[in-house]
């Protein structure tokens, strides 16, 4: 996922259920704004289905240079559970999301291919129920701005589809703003021109 790409996340948690050769699968897909939030969600699902044979998972957080992703097979044969779910998330261009594939063994071994297909299907089945939200990778900047330049700086940020996150007033004005990552270089150059050496610009991400 390159820095100039938009991607999709999940509006709210969804759950899909299906059976393969007697094994019951429960796929729970949810939005996650951070790795910590994803891990908390995984722990909650493990607690909910504490008697399951396996609770495998995959998550993707962020995009571009901030992307973090991980998969876990939870004692299924290596590469047959978490990785297929992660690959399905990648293929659907999904991030800021976590999926847990819960399995109750039904007495029939599914084999490597069968497991891989079943866990990949956990993502497909849950995505079919999900409402997707398009997102654009963002970069945050912190600016120390003279009062006289504040209006021009604000207009420049808004012209690039940026968002003012906070404004702190003191001897100067400290502005925290979020801008699309694909416009980060253009934004930084324009802001530095507006500051004309009478302030400072710091990229936070």
Kinemage of the C-alpha trace (Angstrom):
@kinemage 1
@onewidth
@group {chain A} dominant
@subgroup {mainchain}
@vectorlist {calphas} color= white
{ca unk a 1} P 0.000 0.000 0.000
{ca unk a 2} L 1.806 3.123 -1.159
{ca unk a 3} L 1.496 6.473 0.536
{ca unk a 4} L -0.697 8.047 -2.178
{ca unk a 5} L -3.373 5.357 -2.060
{ca unk a 6} L -6.671 5.515 -0.306
{ca unk a 7} L -7.785 2.379 1.487
{ca unk a 8} L -10.873 1.004 3.210
{ca unk a 9} L -11.740 0.281 6.795
{ca unk a 10} L -14.795 -1.128 8.564
{ca unk a 11} L -17.568 1.073 9.906
{ca unk a 12} L -18.617 -1.280 12.718
{ca unk a 13} L -17.989 -4.866 13.869
{ca unk a 14} L -19.600 -7.719 11.924
{ca unk a 15} L -19.721 -11.470 12.439
{ca unk a 16} L -20.144 -14.324 9.961
{ca unk a 17} L -20.648 -18.022 10.644
{ca unk a 18} L -20.201 -21.026 8.375
{ca unk a 19} L -19.378 -24.729 8.575
{ca unk a 20} L -16.772 -26.747 6.677
{ca unk a 21} L -16.811 -30.566 7.035
{ca unk a 22} L -18.252 -30.346 10.536
{ca unk a 23} L -15.907 -27.616 11.798
{ca unk a 24} L -17.748 -24.455 12.815
{ca unk a 25} L -16.101 -21.166 11.898
{ca unk a 26} L -16.978 -17.791 13.402
{ca unk a 27} L -15.388 -14.759 11.753
{ca unk a 28} L -15.453 -11.467 13.660
{ca unk a 29} L -14.222 -8.379 11.817
{ca unk a 30} L -13.941 -4.947 13.426
{ca unk a 31} L -12.378 -1.504 12.993
{ca unk a 32} L -9.204 -0.777 14.979
{ca unk a 33} L -7.465 2.588 15.158
{ca unk a 34} L -4.263 1.229 16.740
{ca unk a 35} L -2.385 -1.994 17.423
{ca unk a 36} L -3.407 -1.699 21.087
{ca unk a 37} L -7.074 -1.508 20.105
{ca unk a 38} L -6.675 -4.523 17.808
{ca unk a 39} L -5.035 -6.586 20.576
{ca unk a 40} L -7.770 -5.636 23.051
{ca unk a 41} L -10.383 -6.779 20.546
{ca unk a 42} L -8.561 -10.077 19.975
{ca unk a 43} L -8.421 -10.691 23.735
{ca unk a 44} L -12.149 -9.971 24.020
{ca unk a 45} L -12.997 -12.501 21.291
{ca unk a 46} L -10.715 -15.107 22.882
{ca unk a 47} L -12.552 -14.588 26.172
{ca unk a 48} L -15.943 -14.829 24.441
{ca unk a 49} L -14.988 -18.071 22.673
{ca unk a 50} L -12.651 -19.433 25.354
{ca unk a 51} L -13.774 -22.992 24.623
{ca unk a 52} L -12.960 -22.805 20.895
{ca unk a 53} L -10.299 -25.049 19.380
{ca unk a 54} L -8.557 -22.063 17.787
{ca unk a 55} L -8.871 -18.274 17.788
{ca unk a 56} L -6.616 -17.138 14.944
{ca unk a 57} L -6.261 -13.513 13.898
{ca unk a 58} L -4.865 -10.904 11.557
{ca unk a 59} L -4.764 -7.134 11.661
{ca unk a 60} L -3.604 -4.205 9.562
{ca unk a 61} L -3.193 -0.738 11.081
{ca unk a 62} L -2.252 2.450 9.251
{ca unk a 63} L -0.952 2.875 5.709
{ca unk a 64} L 2.200 3.708 3.810
{ca unk a 65} L 5.195 4.218 6.085
{ca unk a 66} L 3.061 3.721 9.227
{ca unk a 67} L 1.519 0.385 8.186
{ca unk a 68} L 1.655 -2.331 10.849
{ca unk a 69} L 0.291 -5.813 10.164
{ca unk a 70} L 0.446 -9.182 11.855
{ca unk a 71} L -1.047 -12.667 11.616
{ca unk a 72} L -1.285 -15.483 14.158
{ca unk a 73} L -2.238 -19.150 13.554
{ca unk a 74} L -3.092 -20.020 17.202
{ca unk a 75} L -1.754 -23.588 16.922
{ca unk a 76} L -3.167 -24.301 13.464
{ca unk a 77} L -0.467 -25.537 11.042
{ca unk a 78} L 1.902 -22.673 10.227
{ca unk a 79} L 0.649 -20.396 7.472
{ca unk a 80} L -2.842 -21.927 7.202
{ca unk a 81} L -4.897 -19.470 9.262
{ca unk a 82} L -3.608 -16.008 10.148
{ca unk a 83} L -1.652 -15.503 6.929
{ca unk a 84} L -4.557 -16.345 4.582
{ca unk a 85} L -6.737 -13.885 6.525
{ca unk a 86} L -4.045 -11.208 6.331
{ca unk a 87} L -3.654 -11.804 2.589
{ca unk a 88} L -7.421 -11.467 2.154
{ca unk a 89} L -7.345 -8.113 3.984
{ca unk a 90} L -4.443 -7.006 1.777
{ca unk a 91} L -6.245 -8.109 -1.372
{ca unk a 92} L -9.348 -6.132 -0.416
{ca unk a 93} L -7.233 -3.052 0.444
{ca unk a 94} L -8.483 -3.106 4.053
{ca unk a 95} L -6.577 -1.485 6.912
{ca unk a 96} L -7.358 -0.104 10.380
{ca unk a 97} L -9.110 -3.423 10.897
{ca unk a 98} L -8.770 -6.689 12.809
{ca unk a 99} L -10.291 -10.106 12.126
{ca unk a 100} L -10.487 -13.132 14.423
{ca unk a 101} L -11.182 -16.528 12.901
{ca unk a 102} L -12.648 -18.824 15.558
{ca unk a 103} L -12.833 -22.570 14.882
{ca unk a 104} L -14.615 -25.361 16.702
{ca unk a 105} L -13.117 -28.605 15.393
{ca unk a 106} L -15.741 -30.942 13.965
{ca unk a 107} L -13.794 -34.200 13.940
{ca unk a 108} L -12.674 -34.112 10.305
{ca unk a 109} L -9.225 -32.770 9.425
{ca unk a 110} L -9.420 -30.208 6.622
{ca unk a 111} L -5.833 -30.452 5.426
{ca unk a 112} L -3.553 -27.548 4.531
{ca unk a 113} L -5.581 -26.458 1.510
{ca unk a 114} L -8.900 -26.799 3.288
{ca unk a 115} L -7.746 -24.759 6.280
{ca unk a 116} L -6.282 -22.047 4.064
{ca unk a 117} L -9.523 -21.723 2.099
{ca unk a 118} L -11.661 -21.753 5.245
{ca unk a 119} L -9.715 -19.002 7.007
{ca unk a 120} L -9.518 -16.898 3.855
{ca unk a 121} L -13.278 -17.313 3.685
{ca unk a 122} L -13.529 -15.846 7.215
{ca unk a 123} L -12.518 -12.493 5.761
{ca unk a 124} L -14.631 -12.830 2.617
{ca unk a 125} L -17.793 -13.791 4.511
{ca unk a 126} L -17.398 -11.021 7.086
{ca unk a 127} L -16.523 -8.398 4.464
{ca unk a 128} L -19.737 -9.292 2.652
{ca unk a 129} L -21.621 -8.113 5.753
{ca unk a 130} L -19.485 -5.051 6.455
{ca unk a 131} L -19.978 -1.395 5.615
{ca unk a 132} L -16.709 -0.071 4.221
{ca unk a 133} L -15.336 3.408 4.860
{ca unk a 134} L -12.792 4.938 2.476
{ca unk a 135} L -9.772 6.557 4.112
{ca unk a 136} L -6.806 8.558 2.885
{ca unk a 137} L -3.400 8.225 4.626
{ca unk a 138} L -2.795 11.365 6.689
{ca unk a 139} L 0.283 13.165 8.011
{ca unk a 140} L 0.211 15.499 11.023
{ca unk a 141} L 2.175 18.745 11.233
{ca unk a 142} L 2.826 21.048 14.163
{ca unk a 143} L 3.396 24.708 13.280
{ca unk a 144} L 4.565 27.593 15.409
{ca unk a 145} L 2.978 30.544 13.588
{ca unk a 146} L 3.097 34.314 14.023
{ca unk a 147} L -0.373 35.820 14.494
{ca unk a 148} L -0.005 37.801 11.265
{ca unk a 149} L 0.498 34.611 9.240
{ca unk a 150} L -2.256 32.543 10.865
{ca unk a 151} L -4.959 33.334 8.309
{ca unk a 152} L -2.753 32.510 5.320
{ca unk a 153} L -1.515 29.295 6.942
{ca unk a 154} L -5.060 28.164 7.733
{ca unk a 155} L -6.240 28.880 4.185
{ca unk a 156} L -3.305 26.936 2.731
{ca unk a 157} L -4.084 23.908 4.891
{ca unk a 158} L -7.772 23.979 3.956
{ca unk a 159} L -6.948 24.386 0.246
{ca unk a 160} L -5.117 21.040 0.390
{ca unk a 161} L -8.082 19.249 2.023
{ca unk a 162} L -6.320 19.415 5.371
{ca unk a 163} L -7.883 19.589 8.814
{ca unk a 164} L -6.983 21.833 11.737
{ca unk a 165} L -6.790 19.521 14.762
{ca unk a 166} L -5.976 22.094 17.446
{ca unk a 167} L -4.938 25.749 17.884
{ca unk a 168} L -3.077 26.995 20.983
{ca unk a 169} L -2.683 30.730 21.539
{ca unk a 170} L 0.337 32.220 23.329
{ca unk a 171} L 3.148 34.507 22.279
{ca unk a 172} L 2.680 32.845 18.920
{ca unk a 173} L 0.069 30.377 17.673
{ca unk a 174} L 0.737 26.630 17.727
{ca unk a 175} L -1.334 24.841 15.095
{ca unk a 176} L -1.621 21.066 14.778
{ca unk a 177} L -2.978 20.015 11.389
{ca unk a 178} L -3.613 16.826 9.444
{ca unk a 179} L -3.032 16.642 5.676
{ca unk a 180} L -3.254 13.888 3.042
{ca unk a 181} L 0.091 12.083 2.925
{ca unk a 182} L 0.291 12.367 -0.874
{ca unk a 183} L 0.312 16.183 -0.478
{ca unk a 184} L 2.748 16.288 2.445
{ca unk a 185} L 5.741 17.629 0.486
{ca unk a 186} L 3.667 20.242 -1.320
{ca unk a 187} L 2.048 21.282 1.956
{ca unk a 188} L 5.346 21.558 3.806
{ca unk a 189} L 6.919 23.670 1.066
{ca unk a 190} L 3.952 26.025 0.912
{ca unk a 191} L 3.774 26.398 4.673
{ca unk a 192} L 7.483 27.142 4.966
{ca unk a 193} L 7.081 29.856 2.309
{ca unk a 194} L 4.214 31.368 4.304
{ca unk a 195} L 6.193 31.287 7.555
{ca unk a 196} L 9.156 33.071 5.874
{ca unk a 197} L 11.497 32.086 8.659
{ca unk a 198} L 9.169 33.598 11.290
{ca unk a 199} L 7.982 30.280 12.675
{ca unk a 200} L 8.678 26.569 12.655
{ca unk a 201} L 7.223 23.492 11.005
{ca unk a 202} L 7.524 19.945 12.395
{ca unk a 203} L 6.199 16.737 10.872
{ca unk a 204} L 4.785 14.565 13.672
{ca unk a 205} L 4.329 11.229 11.876
